[in-house]
Amino acid sequence: MLREGHDVSCLDEDPESHARLEVGLEKSWEDLGGQFTVGAGLETEALLAAGIEQADVFIASTDGDNTNIVIAQIAQKRYRVPTVIARVLDPLRAEWYQRQGLQTVCPTRVAIEMLEGAVRDASNRDGEPDDNVTEAA
């Protein structure tokens, strides 16, 4: 998003995450206009330091569905960020929160669709359906 000219602020508990942001960039994160704040998304002070009050878009993408949902609702309701997106790994929960008005992205659902597509593509190449598909979860 920085490359497209957007102002981007990243809030992360792990200071080492900053280095991962710069992978593949031609300049440093800050030189490109990015901001990095160390803190937890559930901390008001950290959200304010990261610039939530000026945000047009807020993305909650921690490791936990519950945290993402709570932080997204805070951004949506308390700070009235116009566009709020939460990453939710559980497809059923993602769908339920989507129906409640929270925009969600579900990587698990995307992976399932890609896997199904790969099986269909393989079936179409062979000309015969793969009736014996084994799934491990």
GILIN-V796548 format. One record per helix or strand of 3 or more residues. SS is the DSSP state (H for helix, E for strand). FROM is the first residue (numbers start at 1). TO is the last residue. If there is no record, write none. Layout:
BEGIN
ss-><SS SS>
from-><FROM FROM>
to-><TO TO>
END
This chain:
BEGIN
ss-><E H E H H E H E H E H>
from-><9 17 35 44 52 57 65 83 91 103 107>
to-><12 21 38 50 54 60 78 87 99 105 126>
END
